[in-house]
Amino acid sequence: MDFLDKIVLPQSANHMELLRGLLTITFIILIPYLSILTGSTIYSILYLKKKKTGKESLYFKFAKELIDMVTLNKSMAFGFGIIPLITAVFCYAQLLDKTGSYVAYHLTVSLIFLIAALLFLYTYKYAFHLKDIFRFISSDKIKESNDESIEDEFEKYSSTADRTFNKFAGWGLLFLLIADYKLINAIQLALNPQKWAPNPSFLSVWFSVPVIVNFITLLIASLAVTAIVVLYIYFRPNSNFKGNDEYLNIVKNFSLKSGLLFTLFIPIDILLNIVVVPSAALNANIFLFSLIALILILIACNFLYVMIKEGNLKYVPSTLFVFILIFAFLIVKDQFAFETASSKHFAVLENNYEQHSKNLKEKLGVISEKVSGKDIFNGRCIACHSFDHKVVGPPYNETLPQFEGKMDELVDFILNPRKINKDYPIMPNQGLKPNEARAVAEYIMSVYKENKK
């Protein structure tokens, strides 16, 4: 990741706080989007393959609408997926500068696989619509012709199209799962300073217990939140999704039962996540936010159970809102863990910034160590100037009166010499820094005033 090292700049403590805040907001956007994208893809593939006499067309429609829901347009993929992931890469590159950590590398790998997954999934979406049109046309043609050869030809073409169609879905899901896994890999690696070394063990990074536990948590949460989102989209007031009662009943049963089932597993994963958090990242906020998330999960389960039992979907908006809070608290919890794990490194970065800032200011001549105006005068000025007689330049006793009370003008003249007296040559620019010019100006003015007494 040399290209990232080249664009990383030293950051102050305030800037690092802003970067941590930006990272939190980034994950609050990115992780729910990836969760819904993953859950929708899994459910779409399952319902596409689901067979039940008389309901194939309904399952096909639901599978198509599931993938349509998360691939509404390309702007959604960029705004909620690609751009936040790029932002996370640069945030971690800045915050973990000088550690040799591969966190930004894993996020970059996640970005590459996410882009590949999106290409396949958008192709899957468009193929869905083409397949739908083909099914409609082939059905009409067969009915009109009553020719078995035409029916066989359409069946053969349809079978080939299905295999290609399923490959788009399969590769899209595979790449998406790898993107999710590498994202979790990066987040967990950032929580463990012991693994920030440039060459950590392959197995310890790729297949560590925290990574596997958190990846399973993401999958379960993806299946739960997707069911809740589907429930909201189909059954919220003024919903644009239409269908007959049988179709809507399929969607409702799927959403309520899947949502409740997978939500019940999330508390177990949260407790396991606490157990596997590296000791360097543990703090009280992790337990507090985990507790709040557990309480919210119980509330969500209660809403889902009541809706299943009573058949009334009035709690759908409330359930979705609770899930949004659950994701937010779990993401903030991980960011508190990262803050704790990286606290020592941030102190190092802050010191590096102060040193870098000091060196830069010294280079620009804004500040410096104590500069002796007398030493500069004796080293550079005395060869051409004296106070009471002409050498090469005029005596200071003649020139300094015009600068009394005008120290800034004297400093400017030293830094940018210009011809004033036609009897003397223009003074060569001595290449002094601003602080050096001021030091020598103050020195010669003080000597001049002393000589006047």
GUVODREN-159415 format. One line per field, with one value per residue (C-alpha): x, y, z; residue number from 1; residue in three letters. Coordinates in steps of 0.05 Angstrom, whole numbers. Layout:
# residues N
X	(X / ...) $
Y	(Y / ...) $
Z	(Z / ...) $
resi	(NUM / ...) $
resn	(Ala / ...) $
END
This chain:
# residues 453
X	(0 / 57 / 11 / -29 / 33 / 52 / -13 / -17 / -5 / 11 / -53 / -65 / -106 / -167 / -160 / -155 / -219 / -253 / -227 / -254 / -322 / -321 / -303 / -363 / -411 / -381 / -395 / -465 / -478 / -437 / -452 / -528 / -525 / -479 / -523 / -587 / -550 / -525 / -591 / -631 / -584 / -587 / -663 / -670 / -629 / -667 / -735 / -712 / -695 / -756 / -805 / -878 / -932 / -974 / -930 / -868 / -890 / -901 / -833 / -801 / -834 / -812 / -740 / -739 / -767 / -717 / -657 / -691 / -699 / -623 / -602 / -652 / -599 / -524 / -523 / -545 / -485 / -437 / -468 / -479 / -425 / -365 / -354 / -361 / -313 / -262 / -271 / -258 / -193 / -165 / -189 / -154 / -92 / -87 / -105 / -58 / -1 / 69 / 42 / 54 / -17 / -52 / -121 / -125 / -101 / -158 / -208 / -180 / -189 / -260 / -272 / -247 / -292 / -351 / -344 / -340 / -401 / -441 / -425 / -451 / -512 / -533 / -525 / -567 / -620 / -622 / -621 / -681 / -721 / -699 / -717 / -785 / -797 / -773 / -820 / -878 / -860 / -845 / -911 / -950 / -912 / -922 / -996 / -1003 / -963 / -981 / -917 / -876 / -811 / -820 / -835 / -771 / -730 / -756 / -744 / -672 / -659 / -691 / -648 / -584 / -608 / -623 / -553 / -522 / -572 / -554 / -480 / -490 / -526 / -476 / -413 / -446 / -462 / -393 / -356 / -403 / -390 / -315 / -323 / -362 / -310 / -252 / -289 / -298 / -226 / -202 / -247 / -223 / -150 / -155 / -177 / -115 / -49 / -10 / -28 / -9 / 60 / 77 / 79 / 28 / 12 / -36 / -81 / -82 / -109 / -154 / -185 / -180 / -238 / -261 / -264 / -305 / -352 / -364 / -374 / -427 / -459 / -461 / -493 / -547 / -560 / -563 / -618 / -656 / -653 / -669 / -733 / -752 / -737 / -779 / -835 / -831 / -826 / -886 / -932 / -917 / -971 / -972 / -929 / -915 / -910 / -973 / -996 / -1054 / -1071 / -1034 / -971 / -974 / -987 / -923 / -883 / -914 / -902 / -830 / -814 / -845 / -819 / -749 / -743 / -761 / -720 / -655 / -665 / -668 / -597 / -566 / -561 / -518 / -472 / -467 / -447 / -395 / -368 / -355 / -318 / -272 / -256 / -180 / -160 / -126 / -194 / -237 / -271 / -335 / -370 / -368 / -409 / -457 / -472 / -477 / -528 / -569 / -567 / -591 / -650 / -668 / -665 / -715 / -761 / -755 / -770 / -831 / -857 / -847 / -881 / -941 / -948 / -945 / -995 / -1045 / -1034 / -1031 / -972 / -978 / -910 / -871 / -843 / -825 / -789 / -748 / -729 / -707 / -663 / -631 / -614 / -586 / -538 / -518 / -502 / -463 / -422 / -408 / -388 / -334 / -309 / -301 / -262 / -218 / -207 / -183 / -139 / -105 / -99 / -24 / -12 / -53 / -7 / 53 / 18 / 4 / 77 / 97 / 49 / 78 / 148 / 128 / 93 / 154 / 201 / 157 / 152 / 227 / 237 / 191 / 223 / 159 / 190 / 257 / 301 / 328 / 364 / 420 / 416 / 486 / 514 / 479 / 505 / 576 / 571 / 539 / 526 / 592 / 629 / 590 / 561 / 584 / 546 / 589 / 626 / 617 / 643 / 607 / 539 / 518 / 530 / 471 / 470 / 448 / 397 / 364 / 331 / 279 / 260 / 251 / 184 / 177 / 207 / 164 / 187 / 260 / 249 / 216 / 274 / 324 / 284 / 271 / 329 / 315 / 354 / 341 / 405 / 435 / 504 / 505 / 494 / 432 / 443 / 446 / 391 / 422 / 372 / 351 / 288 / 235 / 254 / 328 / 314 / 274 / 329 / 382 / 336 / 322 / 397 / 421 / 364 / 381 / 455 / 436 / 392 / 447 / 497 / 450 / 451) $
Y	(0 / 47 / 94 / 107 / 121 / 175 / 213 / 207 / 273 / 283 / 299 / 339 / 311 / 350 / 324 / 252 / 262 / 287 / 227 / 179 / 214 / 209 / 135 / 123 / 159 / 120 / 53 / 74 / 84 / 26 / -33 / -29 / -22 / -83 / -121 / -108 / -121 / -188 / -209 / -190 / -228 / -291 / -288 / -273 / -334 / -378 / -357 / -363 / -436 / -449 / -497 / -506 / -525 / -466 / -414 / -412 / -347 / -315 / -337 / -313 / -245 / -239 / -259 / -206 / -152 / -170 / -156 / -95 / -66 / -59 / -46 / 9 / 51 / 56 / 119 / 77 / 30 / 89 / 131 / 76 / 25 / 46 / 118 / 100 / 42 / 88 / 137 / 82 / 63 / 134 / 144 / 81 / 98 / 164 / 138 / 78 / 114 / 89 / 23 / -19 / -45 / -80 / -52 / -5 / -63 / -108 / -53 / -42 / -116 / -110 / -51 / -90 / -150 / -104 / -72 / -141 / -164 / -103 / -115 / -186 / -167 / -111 / -160 / -209 / -155 / -139 / -213 / -222 / -173 / -204 / -273 / -246 / -219 / -284 / -325 / -282 / -285 / -360 / -376 / -338 / -369 / -440 / -428 / -400 / -454 / -519 / -545 / -591 / -574 / -500 / -519 / -561 / -505 / -454 / -504 / -514 / -439 / -427 / -480 / -448 / -379 / -405 / -432 / -366 / -329 / -370 / -359 / -283 / -292 / -343 / -303 / -239 / -270 / -302 / -236 / -199 / -248 / -240 / -164 / -170 / -217 / -171 / -112 / -149 / -172 / -99 / -75 / -130 / -122 / -49 / -69 / -111 / -71 / -136 / -153 / -86 / -112 / -108 / -184 / -217 / -291 / -305 / -351 / -304 / -248 / -284 / -336 / -309 / -323 / -250 / -245 / -309 / -291 / -220 / -245 / -294 / -237 / -195 / -251 / -263 / -188 / -183 / -235 / -204 / -131 / -149 / -183 / -121 / -75 / -118 / -116 / -40 / -31 / -75 / -57 / 15 / 66 / 88 / 29 / 25 / -51 / -84 / -156 / -203 / -228 / -294 / -258 / -207 / -264 / -299 / -234 / -222 / -292 / -291 / -224 / -236 / -306 / -295 / -229 / -259 / -323 / -287 / -231 / -282 / -305 / -235 / -231 / -294 / -263 / -198 / -235 / -275 / -210 / -184 / -247 / -244 / -169 / -161 / -139 / -77 / -53 / -66 / -7 / 7 / 35 / -33 / -64 / -4 / -2 / -78 / -76 / -22 / -62 / -125 / -86 / -59 / -129 / -153 / -96 / -114 / -187 / -166 / -123 / -181 / -232 / -187 / -176 / -251 / -267 / -211 / -206 / -130 / -96 / -29 / -38 / -44 / 28 / 22 / -44 / -15 / 45 / -1 / -39 / 25 / 41 / -29 / -21 / 48 / 26 / -35 / 6 / 60 / 5 / -19 / 52 / 61 / -4 / 23 / 88 / 49 / 2 / 59 / 110 / 99 / 103 / 167 / 198 / 180 / 210 / 273 / 280 / 267 / 321 / 371 / 355 / 359 / 425 / 453 / 430 / 460 / 526 / 528 / 512 / 569 / 615 / 625 / 603 / 577 / 565 / 629 / 667 / 716 / 781 / 798 / 733 / 745 / 817 / 794 / 737 / 773 / 847 / 873 / 861 / 917 / 959 / 999 / 1045 / 1107 / 1104 / 1080 / 1011 / 985 / 1005 / 1068 / 1075 / 1053 / 1120 / 1151 / 1099 / 1074 / 1141 / 1132 / 1064 / 1086 / 1061 / 1022 / 955 / 916 / 961 / 949 / 874 / 877 / 917 / 866 / 809 / 846 / 896 / 953 / 1013 / 1076 / 1117 / 1127 / 1135 / 1063 / 997 / 956 / 909 / 835 / 791 / 753 / 695 / 705 / 674 / 721 / 707 / 717 / 784 / 807 / 787 / 826 / 885 / 888 / 882 / 938 / 984 / 972 / 987 / 1050 / 1076 / 1060 / 1100 / 1160 / 1167) $
Z	(0 / -17 / -56 / 8 / 48 / -2 / 7 / 82 / 119 / 193 / 231 / 294 / 352 / 330 / 259 / 284 / 324 / 261 / 222 / 275 / 271 / 195 / 200 / 247 / 199 / 141 / 173 / 194 / 119 / 92 / 138 / 135 / 59 / 52 / 101 / 61 / -5 / 22 / 52 / -10 / -55 / -12 / -7 / -82 / -101 / -51 / -77 / -149 / -136 / -93 / -125 / -107 / -155 / -175 / -140 / -184 / -217 / -149 / -123 / -188 / -179 / -107 / -125 / -179 / -133 / -78 / -123 / -153 / -83 / -72 / -144 / -156 / -193 / -199 / -155 / -96 / -104 / -108 / -53 / -2 / -21 / -62 / -37 / 37 / 29 / -6 / 52 / 102 / 66 / 71 / 143 / 167 / 125 / 162 / 232 / 228 / 194 / 214 / 242 / 180 / 189 / 131 / 151 / 90 / 46 / 69 / 57 / -13 / -27 / -1 / -48 / -108 / -93 / -79 / -147 / -180 / -140 / -161 / -234 / -229 / -188 / -234 / -292 / -253 / -244 / -318 / -336 / -290 / -332 / -397 / -370 / -350 / -420 / -451 / -408 / -429 / -504 / -504 / -469 / -522 / -580 / -555 / -544 / -615 / -651 / -615 / -646 / -602 / -639 / -622 / -550 / -547 / -577 / -527 / -471 / -493 / -499 / -432 / -399 / -426 / -405 / -335 / -326 / -348 / -305 / -243 / -254 / -250 / -184 / -156 / -173 / -149 / -82 / -76 / -89 / -43 / 14 / 4 / 5 / 71 / 100 / 82 / 112 / 178 / 172 / 169 / 226 / 272 / 253 / 271 / 342 / 355 / 358 / 366 / 294 / 264 / 248 / 174 / 165 / 211 / 206 / 147 / 188 / 248 / 205 / 156 / 201 / 272 / 319 / 323 / 247 / 240 / 297 / 271 / 199 / 223 / 262 / 199 / 159 / 212 / 220 / 144 / 139 / 197 / 174 / 102 / 124 / 164 / 105 / 58 / 109 / 111 / 36 / 21 / 78 / 97 / 83 / 9 / -12 / -87 / -86 / -110 / -115 / -103 / -34 / -44 / -64 / -8 / 41 / 18 / 28 / 97 / 122 / 96 / 127 / 196 / 206 / 177 / 214 / 281 / 271 / 254 / 303 / 359 / 341 / 344 / 421 / 421 / 370 / 409 / 472 / 433 / 403 / 473 / 491 / 431 / 434 / 441 / 512 / 483 / 457 / 518 / 552 / 590 / 529 / 494 / 550 / 554 / 479 / 475 / 532 / 496 / 432 / 469 / 498 / 430 / 401 / 453 / 434 / 360 / 375 / 416 / 357 / 308 / 354 / 365 / 290 / 277 / 331 / 317 / 241 / 249 / 216 / 252 / 286 / 220 / 220 / 294 / 282 / 225 / 268 / 325 / 276 / 252 / 325 / 335 / 277 / 300 / 371 / 348 / 299 / 351 / 400 / 352 / 341 / 416 / 417 / 361 / 399 / 459 / 419 / 381 / 439 / 447 / 373 / 368 / 421 / 376 / 315 / 354 / 373 / 301 / 279 / 328 / 305 / 232 / 244 / 280 / 225 / 171 / 207 / 216 / 143 / 124 / 174 / 213 / 279 / 300 / 359 / 391 / 336 / 353 / 314 / 336 / 307 / 241 / 239 / 253 / 203 / 145 / 154 / 182 / 117 / 83 / 139 / 199 / 245 / 239 / 172 / 101 / 81 / 20 / 43 / 80 / 155 / 197 / 234 / 168 / 146 / 210 / 230 / 174 / 204 / 276 / 300 / 235 / 252 / 203 / 145 / 165 / 167 / 99 / 70 / 96 / 65 / 0 / -12 / -61 / -84 / -42 / -45 / -114 / -83 / -60 / -96 / -81 / -23 / -45 / -16 / 42 / 40 / 112 / 140 / 168 / 240 / 225 / 190 / 250 / 298 / 261 / 251 / 326 / 341 / 295 / 318 / 391 / 378 / 338 / 395 / 446 / 404 / 403 / 478) $
resi	(1 / 2 / 3 / 4 / 5 / 6 / 7 / 8 / 9 / 10 / 11 / 12 / 13 / 14 / 15 / 16 / 17 / 18 / 19 / 20 / 21 / 22 / 23 / 24 / 25 / 26 / 27 / 28 / 29 / 30 / 31 / 32 / 33 / 34 / 35 / 36 / 37 / 38 / 39 / 40 / 41 / 42 / 43 / 44 / 45 / 46 / 47 / 48 / 49 / 50 / 51 / 52 / 53 / 54 / 55 / 56 / 57 / 58 / 59 / 60 / 61 / 62 / 63 / 64 / 65 / 66 / 67 / 68 / 69 / 70 / 71 / 72 / 73 / 74 / 75 / 76 / 77 / 78 / 79 / 80 / 81 / 82 / 83 / 84 / 85 / 86 / 87 / 88 / 89 / 90 / 91 / 92 / 93 / 94 / 95 / 96 / 97 / 98 / 99 / 100 / 101 / 102 / 103 / 104 / 105 / 106 / 107 / 108 / 109 / 110 / 111 / 112 / 113 / 114 / 115 / 116 / 117 / 118 / 119 / 120 / 121 / 122 / 123 / 124 / 125 / 126 / 127 / 128 / 129 / 130 / 131 / 132 / 133 / 134 / 135 / 136 / 137 / 138 / 139 / 140 / 141 / 142 / 143 / 144 / 145 / 146 / 147 / 148 / 149 / 150 / 151 / 152 / 153 / 154 / 155 / 156 / 157 / 158 / 159 / 160 / 161 / 162 / 163 / 164 / 165 / 166 / 167 / 168 / 169 / 170 / 171 / 172 / 173 / 174 / 175 / 176 / 177 / 178 / 179 / 180 / 181 / 182 / 183 / 184 / 185 / 186 / 187 / 188 / 189 / 190 / 191 / 192 / 193 / 194 / 195 / 196 / 197 / 198 / 199 / 200 / 201 / 202 / 203 / 204 / 205 / 206 / 207 / 208 / 209 / 210 / 211 / 212 / 213 / 214 / 215 / 216 / 217 / 218 / 219 / 220 / 221 / 222 / 223 / 224 / 225 / 226 / 227 / 228 / 229 / 230 / 231 / 232 / 233 / 234 / 235 / 236 / 237 / 238 / 239 / 240 / 241 / 242 / 243 / 244 / 245 / 246 / 247 / 248 / 249 / 250 / 251 / 252 / 253 / 254 / 255 / 256 / 257 / 258 / 259 / 260 / 261 / 262 / 263 / 264 / 265 / 266 / 267 / 268 / 269 / 270 / 271 / 272 / 273 / 274 / 275 / 276 / 277 / 278 / 279 / 280 / 281 / 282 / 283 / 284 / 285 / 286 / 287 / 288 / 289 / 290 / 291 / 292 / 293 / 294 / 295 / 296 / 297 / 298 / 299 / 300 / 301 / 302 / 303 / 304 / 305 / 306 / 307 / 308 / 309 / 310 / 311 / 312 / 313 / 314 / 315 / 316 / 317 / 318 / 319 / 320 / 321 / 322 / 323 / 324 / 325 / 326 / 327 / 328 / 329 / 330 / 331 / 332 / 333 / 334 / 335 / 336 / 337 / 338 / 339 / 340 / 341 / 342 / 343 / 344 / 345 / 346 / 347 / 348 / 349 / 350 / 351 / 352 / 353 / 354 / 355 / 356 / 357 / 358 / 359 / 360 / 361 / 362 / 363 / 364 / 365 / 366 / 367 / 368 / 369 / 370 / 371 / 372 / 373 / 374 / 375 / 376 / 377 / 378 / 379 / 380 / 381 / 382 / 383 / 384 / 385 / 386 / 387 / 388 / 389 / 390 / 391 / 392 / 393 / 394 / 395 / 396 / 397 / 398 / 399 / 400 / 401 / 402 / 403 / 404 / 405 / 406 / 407 / 408 / 409 / 410 / 411 / 412 / 413 / 414 / 415 / 416 / 417 / 418 / 419 / 420 / 421 / 422 / 423 / 424 / 425 / 426 / 427 / 428 / 429 / 430 / 431 / 432 / 433 / 434 / 435 / 436 / 437 / 438 / 439 / 440 / 441 / 442 / 443 / 444 / 445 / 446 / 447 / 448 / 449 / 450 / 451 / 452 / 453) $
resn	(Met / Asp / Phe / Leu / Asp / Lys / Ile / Val / Leu / Pro / Gln / Ser / Ala / Asn / His / Met / Glu / Leu / Leu / Arg / Gly / Leu / Leu / Thr / Ile / Thr / Phe / Ile / Ile / Leu / Ile / Pro / Tyr / Leu / Ser / Ile / Leu / Thr / Gly / Ser / Thr / Ile / Tyr / Ser / Ile / Leu / Tyr / Leu / Lys / Lys / Lys / Lys / Thr / Gly / Lys / Glu / Ser / Leu / Tyr / Phe / Lys / Phe / Ala / Lys / Glu / Leu / Ile / Asp / Met / Val / Thr / Leu / Asn / Lys / Ser / Met / Ala / Phe / Gly / Phe / Gly / Ile / Ile / Pro / Leu / Ile / Thr / Ala / Val / Phe / Cys / Tyr / Ala / Gln / Leu / Leu / Asp / Lys / Thr / Gly / Ser / Tyr / Val / Ala / Tyr / His / Leu / Thr / Val / Ser / Leu / Ile / Phe / Leu / Ile / Ala / Ala / Leu / Leu / Phe / Leu / Tyr / Thr / Tyr / Lys / Tyr / Ala / Phe / His / Leu / Lys / Asp / Ile / Phe / Arg / Phe / Ile / Ser / Ser / Asp / Lys / Ile / Lys / Glu / Ser / Asn / Asp / Glu / Ser / Ile / Glu / Asp / Glu / Phe / Glu / Lys / Tyr / Ser / Ser / Thr / Ala / Asp / Arg / Thr / Phe / Asn / Lys / Phe / Ala / Gly / Trp / Gly / Leu / Leu / Phe / Leu / Leu / Ile / Ala / Asp / Tyr / Lys / Leu / Ile / Asn / Ala / Ile / Gln / Leu / Ala / Leu / Asn / Pro / Gln / Lys / Trp / Ala / Pro / Asn / Pro / Ser / Phe / Leu / Ser / Val / Trp / Phe / Ser / Val / Pro / Val / Ile / Val / Asn / Phe / Ile / Thr / Leu / Leu / Ile / Ala / Ser / Leu / Ala / Val / Thr / Ala / Ile / Val / Val / Leu / Tyr / Ile / Tyr / Phe / Arg / Pro / Asn / Ser / Asn / Phe / Lys / Gly / Asn / Asp / Glu / Tyr / Leu / Asn / Ile / Val / Lys / Asn / Phe / Ser / Leu / Lys / Ser / Gly / Leu / Leu / Phe / Thr / Leu / Phe / Ile / Pro / Ile / Asp / Ile / Leu / Leu / Asn / Ile / Val / Val / Val / Pro / Ser / Ala / Ala / Leu / Asn / Ala / Asn / Ile / Phe / Leu / Phe / Ser / Leu / Ile / Ala / Leu / Ile / Leu / Ile / Leu / Ile / Ala / Cys / Asn / Phe / Leu / Tyr / Val / Met / Ile / Lys / Glu / Gly / Asn / Leu / Lys / Tyr / Val / Pro / Ser / Thr / Leu / Phe / Val / Phe / Ile / Leu / Ile / Phe / Ala / Phe / Leu / Ile / Val / Lys / Asp / Gln / Phe / Ala / Phe / Glu / Thr / Ala / Ser / Ser / Lys / His / Phe / Ala / Val / Leu / Glu / Asn / Asn / Tyr / Glu / Gln / His / Ser / Lys / Asn / Leu / Lys / Glu / Lys / Leu / Gly / Val / Ile / Ser / Glu / Lys / Val / Ser / Gly / Lys / Asp / Ile / Phe / Asn / Gly / Arg / Cys / Ile / Ala / Cys / His / Ser / Phe / Asp / His / Lys / Val / Val / Gly / Pro / Pro / Tyr / Asn / Glu / Thr / Leu / Pro / Gln / Phe / Glu / Gly / Lys / Met / Asp / Glu / Leu / Val / Asp / Phe / Ile / Leu / Asn / Pro / Arg / Lys / Ile / Asn / Lys / Asp / Tyr / Pro / Ile / Met / Pro / Asn / Gln / Gly / Leu / Lys / Pro / Asn / Glu / Ala / Arg / Ala / Val / Ala / Glu / Tyr / Ile / Met / Ser / Val / Tyr / Lys / Glu / Asn / Lys / Lys) $
END
